[in-house]
């Protein structure tokens, strides 16, 4: 069971946080969509697993134009997922089990169904209602061209024209109009949102697109031009902090304001930034007087290569230390190909092309992928800082790359003209039992089809089974809790090529073999191995061990 000590203000520094994508976790009412009662009924799975907190992806009212990140009301629950009473019951049960509750906050944009945006459409150009968003007249003789060349992360122009001729900004889907954070009413409303959820017992917030709130809206608006890519994960070559809409220096004023609210609670509420920015810039979001922590995506993006991983780990720890924060580690989430498949794809594989091929070009070796995923996870859990797990990775779930295009829900598929397949393959609902129309996800079929192979990955199939991935995670998290002491890491100077070898304390050492050949295992008692060791004193390829 998770640590029941609820008053430790630094619980987040080396926590293990489990991401719940609620629509794919558990369906209690039988409509095929996961819901909050389903989460509550399965919370014991998280407590038994040994995590410290659950991070709940958006559960707010939404038409699901972007998987729930198009929010129509930031202070309510989508009726298909339950009610505020259901949320309160879920939070109470989580706390009873010793689990912290972290919720997704989506401050960059709203849904186009949000009352504010509907009011803005009715109010017309020049109105105070439109000032909450970013509306501008178009260019061209008749305003028929977008105001700038800014591009949506999901493809195409980031501007959409409304019937009265003005254009509004949407850095993501057209159903997600960007808010204007220069507007005092916008800022006040989100302060109210932070207090609303904190007062309901929420322990922390994951801030979506944390680097996107502040924008340079001085006239005339600047084109990005040919200085580089405009996607949220690829900042163009402009001086840091000066891009028209990504990672602007002014965004930090917002988070310093939020920190005052976080610190008004006891213990203080925590926050972690989703900020796709370089290391030095990421440290700014993680400062103690701002959000306190920021996601480190370099580990997720690193190849299975000892040299590259060591460089990423060292740089990430230095960045966190410079911010006065702890590092964060993640291998999978709701936006990327699951690491049990991704890590075994050949270097240089175009993941979108692979998804479009249905996972057949090339074929990902499921057995080899799971072996490497288990090793990567054990390595991650040994690192100083917070580890974020994505639902289903404790079962070893692979990416469902062969979803028929007819069932795809991600707006990326349509918005790119069927060029990018999107993220549905990592969002397929979880299997809990080995039988049933949705393998225990709910009483009927699930909103995305599950492959027959999911039966073998089900919780029911793995619980209590020696050597299963689920039992590996349970054992690792139990051991980790006993072994944690400080946040130091010391690299072993004479590690063989292709091997990562470091000590966390005098009593705990982690060794990972990323090479293609076996290597000699250093002396010490094997506390845990990601896969069985075939012979004493030998560490096979794609294997991690914890040594006493």
VMD Tcl script that draws the C-alpha trace (Angstrom):
set ca {
  {0.00 0.00 0.00}
  {1.17 3.54 -0.68}
  {2.64 5.69 2.08}
  {-0.19 6.98 4.27}
  {1.83 9.98 5.43}
  {-0.24 12.79 3.95}
  {1.51 15.78 5.45}
  {4.93 15.44 3.83}
  {5.27 18.53 1.62}
  {8.09 16.93 -0.38}
  {6.24 13.70 -1.25}
  {6.51 14.53 -4.95}
  {10.31 14.69 -5.13}
  {10.80 10.93 -5.55}
  {7.23 9.79 -6.06}
  {5.90 7.24 -8.54}
  {2.84 8.72 -10.25}
  {0.47 6.56 -12.31}
  {-1.29 8.24 -15.22}
  {-4.94 7.28 -15.59}
  {-6.51 8.06 -18.96}
  {-10.06 7.78 -17.58}
  {-11.88 6.97 -20.81}
  {-9.67 3.89 -21.23}
  {-9.17 2.74 -17.63}
  {-12.43 1.11 -16.48}
  {-16.09 1.40 -17.52}
  {-18.54 1.04 -14.62}
  {-21.80 1.98 -16.35}
  {-21.48 -0.14 -19.50}
  {-21.53 2.59 -22.16}
  {-18.13 1.57 -23.51}
  {-16.38 4.65 -22.13}
  {-14.29 4.61 -18.99}
  {-15.62 6.72 -16.11}
  {-14.84 7.95 -12.61}
  {-16.73 5.17 -10.85}
  {-14.65 2.75 -12.87}
  {-11.49 4.46 -11.63}
  {-12.71 4.29 -8.03}
  {-13.52 0.58 -8.32}
  {-10.01 -0.15 -9.59}
  {-8.00 2.07 -7.23}
  {-6.93 -0.94 -5.20}
  {-4.93 -2.02 -8.27}
  {-2.84 1.13 -7.90}
  {-2.43 0.73 -4.15}
  {-1.35 -2.90 -4.61}
  {0.98 -1.87 -7.40}
  {2.72 0.46 -4.94}
  {2.50 3.87 -6.61}
  {2.31 7.10 -4.62}
  {-0.23 9.02 -6.69}
  {-2.56 8.88 -9.64}
  {-2.58 11.56 -12.30}
  {-6.03 11.82 -13.84}
  {-6.06 12.93 -17.48}
  {-8.96 15.28 -18.40}
  {-12.37 14.22 -17.11}
  {-14.07 17.56 -17.76}
  {-17.08 18.18 -20.03}
  {-15.82 17.75 -23.58}
  {-17.01 16.71 -27.02}
  {-13.76 14.70 -27.32}
  {-12.45 16.62 -30.31}
  {-9.03 16.01 -28.74}
  {-9.50 13.16 -26.30}
  {-10.83 15.39 -23.53}
  {-8.27 18.18 -23.88}
  {-10.98 20.33 -25.45}
  {-12.55 21.46 -22.15}
  {-16.01 23.03 -22.04}
  {-15.97 23.61 -18.26}
  {-12.78 23.46 -16.19}
  {-14.71 23.04 -12.93}
  {-17.06 20.14 -13.67}
  {-17.13 16.49 -14.72}
  {-18.22 15.23 -18.13}
  {-21.67 13.63 -17.58}
  {-20.51 10.55 -19.48}
  {-17.77 10.11 -16.88}
  {-19.82 10.91 -13.80}
  {-20.50 13.82 -11.47}
  {-18.63 15.99 -9.01}
  {-19.93 13.64 -6.30}
  {-18.26 10.77 -8.17}
  {-15.03 12.77 -8.28}
  {-15.22 13.43 -4.55}
  {-15.82 9.73 -3.88}
  {-12.85 8.80 -6.05}
  {-10.55 11.31 -4.32}
  {-11.70 10.15 -0.88}
  {-11.05 6.50 -1.72}
  {-7.64 7.36 -3.19}
  {-6.68 9.21 -0.03}
  {-7.97 6.34 2.12}
  {-5.61 4.05 0.22}
  {-2.72 6.46 0.71}
  {-2.72 7.73 -2.88}
  {-2.27 11.38 -3.83}
  {-4.50 12.80 -6.57}
  {-3.09 14.91 -9.41}
  {-5.41 16.33 -12.08}
  {-4.76 17.62 -15.56}
  {-5.13 21.37 -16.00}
  {-5.64 22.66 -19.56}
  {-5.01 26.44 -19.47}
  {-3.88 27.17 -23.04}
  {-7.28 26.74 -24.64}
  {-10.91 25.79 -24.11}
  {-13.41 23.86 -26.16}
  {-15.29 25.84 -28.79}
  {-18.37 24.72 -26.82}
  {-17.19 26.63 -23.73}
  {-19.76 29.30 -22.74}
  {-17.10 31.97 -23.13}
  {-16.38 31.07 -26.73}
  {-20.03 30.83 -27.63}
  {-20.51 34.27 -26.09}
  {-17.55 35.58 -28.11}
  {-19.10 34.34 -31.36}
  {-22.36 36.10 -30.55}
  {-20.76 39.31 -29.30}
  {-18.84 40.09 -32.45}
  {-15.60 41.97 -33.25}
  {-14.22 44.37 -30.66}
  {-16.21 42.93 -27.75}
  {-14.86 42.14 -24.29}
  {-16.01 38.55 -24.81}
  {-13.65 38.22 -27.77}
  {-10.78 39.65 -25.74}
  {-10.73 36.42 -23.71}
  {-9.55 34.67 -26.88}
  {-7.29 35.66 -29.76}
  {-9.46 37.07 -32.56}
  {-7.96 39.07 -35.43}
  {-9.02 40.35 -38.85}
  {-7.55 38.47 -41.77}
  {-5.06 39.64 -44.35}
  {-5.73 40.14 -48.02}
  {-8.05 42.53 -49.83}
  {-11.13 41.09 -48.15}
  {-9.62 39.55 -45.01}
  {-9.69 36.18 -46.69}
  {-6.18 35.16 -45.60}
  {-5.14 34.06 -42.08}
  {-3.67 36.84 -39.91}
  {-0.24 35.08 -39.75}
  {1.54 31.97 -40.98}
  {1.24 30.30 -37.56}
  {0.66 26.55 -37.82}
  {-1.40 24.17 -35.70}
  {0.42 21.34 -33.93}
  {-2.19 19.02 -35.46}
  {-1.53 20.28 -38.99}
  {-2.59 23.20 -41.17}
  {-3.13 26.83 -40.29}
  {-3.59 27.76 -36.62}
  {-6.36 30.19 -37.62}
  {-10.04 29.50 -38.32}
  {-12.41 32.08 -39.82}
  {-15.85 32.77 -38.29}
  {-18.92 33.96 -40.24}
  {-18.41 37.66 -39.44}
  {-14.99 37.54 -41.11}
  {-12.65 37.52 -38.11}
  {-10.23 34.69 -37.42}
  {-9.49 32.99 -34.10}
  {-6.28 31.27 -33.03}
  {-6.13 27.52 -32.31}
  {-2.66 26.08 -31.86}
  {-4.23 22.64 -31.69}
  {-7.59 21.52 -33.14}
  {-10.07 24.13 -34.48}
  {-12.36 23.00 -31.65}
  {-9.72 24.28 -29.18}
  {-9.58 28.10 -29.39}
  {-6.58 29.59 -27.57}
  {-7.21 31.79 -24.56}
  {-5.72 35.28 -24.33}
  {-3.63 35.29 -21.15}
  {-3.23 39.07 -21.36}
  {-6.88 39.24 -20.28}
  {-7.41 39.74 -16.53}
  {-10.64 37.75 -16.55}
  {-8.85 34.70 -17.95}
  {-6.23 34.87 -15.22}
  {-8.83 35.31 -12.48}
  {-10.88 32.37 -13.76}
  {-7.93 29.99 -13.60}
  {-7.07 31.15 -10.11}
  {-10.63 30.15 -9.20}
  {-10.12 26.79 -10.93}
  {-6.94 26.06 -8.96}
  {-8.75 26.82 -5.70}
  {-11.83 24.84 -6.75}
  {-9.93 21.57 -7.18}
  {-7.50 22.20 -4.32}
  {-10.45 22.74 -2.00}
  {-11.81 19.35 -3.13}
  {-8.63 17.70 -1.93}
  {-6.59 17.57 -5.12}
  {-2.89 17.28 -4.22}
  {-1.36 18.55 -7.45}
  {-1.74 19.60 -11.06}
  {-0.21 18.51 -14.34}
  {-0.16 21.64 -16.53}
  {-0.88 20.91 -20.18}
  {1.09 22.90 -22.79}
  {2.68 24.92 -19.99}
  {4.96 26.70 -22.47}
  {2.11 27.96 -24.64}
  {0.05 30.39 -22.57}
  {1.89 33.68 -23.14}
  {1.84 35.03 -26.69}
  {3.19 38.14 -28.38}
  {-0.06 39.80 -29.46}
  {1.40 43.23 -30.21}
  {0.35 44.56 -33.59}
  {1.21 43.74 -36.22}
  {1.38 40.05 -35.31}
  {4.68 38.49 -36.38}
  {4.95 35.69 -38.89}
  {7.17 32.82 -37.82}
  {8.60 32.79 -41.33}
  {11.36 30.43 -42.38}
  {13.28 30.35 -39.10}
  {12.25 26.80 -38.31}
  {9.52 24.39 -37.32}
  {6.48 25.61 -35.45}
  {5.36 22.46 -33.65}
  {5.24 22.53 -29.86}
  {8.18 20.12 -29.65}
  {10.40 21.96 -32.15}
  {11.09 25.58 -31.31}
  {12.46 27.59 -34.23}
  {15.85 29.23 -34.11}
  {14.92 32.46 -32.41}
  {16.41 33.91 -29.20}
  {15.13 31.97 -26.17}
  {11.91 33.38 -24.79}
  {11.08 35.42 -27.90}
  {9.04 33.06 -30.09}
  {5.60 34.54 -30.89}
  {3.69 31.82 -29.03}
  {5.95 29.14 -27.52}
  {7.99 29.41 -24.31}
  {7.81 33.17 -23.92}
  {9.45 34.73 -20.88}
  {6.15 36.30 -19.81}
  {4.66 32.87 -19.03}
  {6.67 32.65 -15.82}
  {4.80 35.56 -14.28}
  {1.64 33.42 -14.54}
  {3.20 30.51 -12.69}
  {4.68 32.70 -9.96}
  {1.14 33.92 -9.38}
  {-0.13 30.34 -9.22}
  {2.57 29.35 -6.75}
  {1.09 31.75 -4.19}
  {-2.15 29.77 -4.41}
  {-0.38 26.39 -4.19}
  {1.54 27.48 -1.12}
  {-1.58 28.75 0.64}
  {-2.56 25.10 1.26}
  {-1.05 22.72 3.79}
  {0.72 20.77 2.52}
  {1.35 22.96 -0.57}
  {-0.21 21.76 -3.81}
  {2.28 20.44 -6.33}
  {2.52 21.03 -10.06}
  {4.45 19.65 -13.01}
  {4.83 21.38 -16.37}
  {4.37 19.75 -19.72}
  {6.84 22.04 -21.50}
  {8.45 20.90 -24.75}
  {11.52 23.11 -24.40}
  {15.30 22.60 -24.14}
  {16.90 21.68 -20.82}
  {17.94 25.17 -19.72}
  {14.51 26.58 -20.46}
  {12.75 23.67 -18.75}
  {14.53 24.48 -15.51}
  {12.71 27.82 -15.40}
  {9.30 26.14 -15.12}
  {10.57 23.87 -12.33}
  {11.79 26.65 -10.06}
  {10.43 26.52 -6.48}
  {8.55 29.79 -6.94}
  {6.84 28.49 -10.09}
  {5.48 25.01 -10.85}
  {8.22 23.15 -8.99}
  {8.73 20.33 -11.48}
  {8.74 19.84 -15.26}
  {8.46 16.77 -17.45}
  {11.73 15.54 -18.90}
  {10.96 14.10 -22.32}
  {14.58 13.48 -23.29}
  {14.54 10.12 -21.49}
  {11.40 9.12 -23.37}
  {12.95 10.14 -26.69}
  {16.38 8.56 -26.10}
  {17.45 5.51 -28.06}
  {18.30 2.27 -26.27}
  {21.96 3.22 -26.18}
  {24.06 3.40 -23.02}
  {26.02 6.47 -24.10}
  {22.93 8.43 -25.09}
  {21.01 7.39 -21.98}
  {23.88 8.35 -19.67}
  {24.14 11.76 -21.33}
  {20.37 12.31 -20.96}
  {20.33 11.15 -17.33}
  {23.29 13.33 -16.39}
  {21.88 16.39 -18.15}
  {18.42 15.90 -16.68}
  {19.74 15.62 -13.14}
  {21.84 18.76 -13.61}
  {18.85 20.67 -15.01}
  {16.65 19.66 -12.09}
  {19.38 20.49 -9.59}
  {19.84 23.94 -11.10}
  {16.10 24.58 -10.64}
  {16.04 23.31 -7.06}
  {13.65 20.59 -8.22}
  {13.89 16.84 -8.62}
  {14.15 15.16 -12.01}
  {11.20 13.50 -13.73}
  {11.28 10.34 -15.83}
  {8.70 8.92 -18.21}
  {8.70 6.20 -20.87}
  {5.08 6.20 -22.09}
  {2.03 8.43 -21.97}
  {-1.22 9.13 -23.83}
  {0.62 10.93 -26.67}
  {3.37 8.50 -27.72}
  {3.86 4.96 -29.00}
  {4.03 2.62 -26.00}
  {7.62 1.85 -25.08}
  {7.17 -1.93 -25.23}
  {6.90 -1.40 -28.99}
  {8.86 1.82 -29.51}
  {12.12 0.68 -27.92}
  {12.50 -2.26 -30.26}
  {11.90 -0.36 -33.50}
  {15.12 0.08 -35.52}
  {16.92 3.39 -35.11}
  {15.55 5.99 -37.47}
  {12.13 4.35 -37.84}
  {9.43 6.83 -38.86}
  {6.87 6.03 -36.17}
  {3.98 7.52 -38.13}
  {4.87 5.45 -41.19}
  {5.09 2.42 -38.93}
  {1.61 3.13 -37.54}
  {0.23 3.65 -41.06}
  {1.62 0.23 -41.98}
  {-0.38 -1.29 -39.14}
  {2.86 -2.11 -37.33}
  {4.04 -4.38 -40.15}
  {6.87 -2.33 -41.65}
  {8.87 -3.27 -39.73}
  {7.24 -5.87 -37.47}
  {8.03 -5.09 -33.84}
  {9.22 -8.22 -32.03}
  {6.82 -8.31 -29.06}
  {9.01 -10.58 -26.94}
  {12.15 -8.51 -27.53}
  {10.21 -5.29 -27.03}
  {8.83 -6.41 -23.68}
  {12.27 -7.54 -22.53}
  {13.75 -4.13 -23.37}
  {10.78 -2.29 -21.86}
  {11.17 -4.13 -18.55}
  {14.87 -3.28 -18.47}
  {14.18 0.38 -19.27}
  {11.56 0.59 -16.53}
  {13.81 -0.91 -13.87}
  {16.51 1.55 -14.90}
  {14.05 4.45 -14.68}
  {12.78 3.43 -11.25}
  {16.34 3.43 -9.91}
  {16.98 7.05 -10.95}
  {16.66 9.93 -8.46}
  {13.44 11.87 -8.89}
  {9.83 11.16 -9.82}
  {8.80 8.38 -12.20}
  {5.57 8.71 -14.19}
  {3.98 5.45 -15.27}
  {1.28 5.23 -17.95}
  {-1.66 2.94 -17.38}
  {-1.10 -0.51 -18.83}
  {2.67 -0.37 -18.97}
  {2.72 -2.42 -15.76}
  {1.06 -5.13 -17.89}
  {3.63 -4.80 -20.68}
  {1.01 -3.62 -23.17}
  {2.34 -3.00 -26.68}
  {1.10 -0.32 -29.04}
  {-2.04 -1.36 -30.93}
  {-0.64 -0.24 -34.27}
  {-3.17 -2.02 -36.48}
  {-6.35 -0.20 -35.44}
  {-8.61 0.08 -38.51}
  {-8.81 3.65 -39.77}
  {-12.60 3.50 -39.46}
  {-12.37 3.43 -35.64}
  {-9.79 6.19 -35.16}
  {-10.82 9.00 -32.81}
  {-7.72 11.22 -32.68}
  {-8.36 14.51 -34.56}
  {-4.84 14.31 -35.99}
  {-6.08 11.68 -38.48}
  {-8.71 13.94 -40.05}
  {-6.91 17.25 -39.61}
  {-3.81 16.04 -41.48}
  {-5.89 14.62 -44.32}
  {-5.17 11.03 -43.24}
  {-1.41 11.61 -43.32}
  {-0.75 11.08 -39.59}
  {-2.50 8.20 -37.87}
  {-2.51 9.76 -34.41}
  {-2.38 8.48 -30.86}
  {-5.26 6.04 -30.53}
  {-2.96 3.00 -30.45}
  {-1.71 3.85 -26.95}
  {-5.21 4.70 -25.69}
  {-6.89 1.33 -26.26}
  {-8.78 0.38 -23.05}
  {-7.07 -1.82 -20.47}
  {-7.64 -5.57 -20.12}
  {-8.52 -6.62 -16.58}
  {-9.78 -10.17 -17.16}
  {-8.92 -12.92 -19.64}
  {-12.49 -13.15 -20.96}
  {-15.45 -10.89 -21.62}
  {-16.45 -8.56 -24.45}
  {-13.83 -5.99 -23.35}
  {-11.60 -8.15 -21.12}
  {-13.10 -6.70 -17.94}
  {-12.85 -3.07 -18.98}
  {-16.64 -2.97 -18.82}
  {-19.71 -5.15 -19.28}
  {-19.84 -4.45 -23.02}
  {-17.57 -3.52 -25.89}
  {-14.98 -0.76 -25.44}
  {-14.90 2.55 -27.33}
  {-11.72 1.40 -29.10}
  {-11.40 -2.29 -30.07}
  {-8.92 -4.40 -28.12}
  {-6.92 -7.12 -29.90}
  {-7.37 -10.73 -28.82}
  {-3.76 -10.72 -27.64}
  {-4.80 -8.44 -24.74}
  {-6.20 -11.46 -22.88}
  {-2.67 -12.66 -22.15}
  {-1.73 -9.22 -20.77}
  {-4.76 -8.91 -18.47}
  {-4.36 -8.19 -14.77}
  {-6.15 -11.48 -14.04}
  {-3.57 -13.38 -16.11}
  {-0.57 -11.77 -14.44}
  {-1.50 -11.20 -10.80}
  {0.38 -13.69 -8.64}
  {2.21 -15.16 -11.63}
  {5.93 -15.32 -10.95}
  {7.96 -13.50 -13.57}
  {5.01 -11.56 -15.00}
  {5.48 -7.91 -15.85}
  {2.84 -6.92 -13.29}
  {4.67 -8.76 -10.52}
  {7.97 -7.21 -11.65}
  {6.46 -3.73 -11.21}
  {4.97 -4.63 -7.84}
  {8.26 -6.00 -6.57}
  {10.28 -3.10 -7.97}
  {8.04 -0.47 -6.37}
  {8.05 -2.27 -3.03}
  {11.85 -2.53 -3.07}
  {12.28 1.04 -4.27}
  {10.34 2.35 -1.31}
  {12.65 0.47 1.08}
  {15.86 1.48 -0.72}
  {15.19 5.20 -1.27}
  {17.63 7.39 0.60}
  {18.56 10.84 -0.69}
  {18.73 11.90 -4.33}
  {22.37 11.17 -5.15}
  {23.64 9.08 -8.05}
  {27.26 7.98 -8.50}
  {28.43 6.51 -11.80}
  {30.79 3.53 -11.69}
  {33.92 4.67 -13.55}
  {34.96 1.35 -15.12}
  {31.63 0.14 -16.57}
  {32.03 -1.90 -19.79}
  {30.98 -0.36 -23.10}
  {27.22 -0.50 -23.55}
  {26.55 -0.74 -19.81}
  {25.01 1.78 -17.43}
  {26.23 1.25 -13.88}
  {25.52 3.57 -10.97}
  {25.05 3.48 -7.21}
  {22.19 5.24 -5.43}
  {23.49 4.46 -1.94}
  {26.06 2.14 -0.44}
  {23.33 -0.49 -0.34}
  {21.80 -0.05 -3.80}
  {23.37 -0.31 -7.24}
  {21.70 -0.46 -10.68}
  {23.33 -2.08 -13.72}
  {21.78 -2.09 -17.20}
  {23.18 -3.92 -20.21}
  {22.19 -2.09 -23.42}
  {24.76 -3.99 -25.47}
  {24.07 -6.92 -27.79}
  {26.27 -9.31 -25.85}
  {26.34 -10.60 -22.25}
  {28.70 -8.93 -19.79}
  {30.10 -9.90 -16.42}
  {27.80 -8.97 -13.56}
  {29.50 -6.94 -10.81}
  {29.68 -8.60 -7.40}
  {26.77 -8.18 -5.05}
  {23.48 -9.76 -4.12}
  {20.89 -9.57 -6.91}
  {17.83 -7.90 -5.40}
  {15.82 -7.83 -8.63}
  {16.37 -8.51 -12.32}
  {14.19 -7.35 -15.19}
  {14.40 -10.86 -16.69}
  {15.67 -14.13 -15.19}
  {19.46 -14.47 -15.22}
  {20.43 -17.67 -17.10}
  {23.70 -18.14 -15.21}
  {25.33 -16.65 -12.12}
  {27.67 -13.71 -12.67}
  {26.41 -12.93 -16.17}
  {24.18 -10.02 -17.24}
  {22.38 -10.77 -20.52}
  {21.59 -8.09 -23.13}
  {18.57 -5.85 -22.55}
  {18.53 -6.58 -18.83}
  {18.68 -4.44 -15.70}
  {19.56 -5.66 -12.22}
  {19.43 -4.02 -8.82}
  {22.29 -5.14 -6.60}
  {22.78 -4.90 -2.87}
}
mol new
graphics top color blue
foreach p $ca { graphics top sphere $p radius 0.5 }
foreach p [lrange $ca 0 end-1] q [lrange $ca 1 end] { graphics top cylinder $p $q radius 0.2 }
display resetview
